[in-house]
Amino acid sequence: MNYLKLTVLFVIILAVNKCLLKLDYTKIFKKNSVKEIFFINMILSVIIGYLFYQAIILIYELSTNLV
């Protein structure tokens, strides 16, 4: 079960990262701040991905306890 949880976490982080890459950060940062945009994108994708992961795991555990 731990391998499955870890796989789900990485898949969600990758999906969130793909979604965050579509955003335009040039309106927030200066023109040549590629490193800062990359760093913010990585941090946000891990944070949001982990929150989605926790929500999915909580829903799964609550649904298995109902039966």
Secondary structure, DSSP 8 states (H G I E B T S, - for coil): -HHHHHHHHHHHHHHHHHHHHTS--TTTS-TT-HHHHHHHHHHHHHHHHHHHHHHHHHHHHHHHHH-
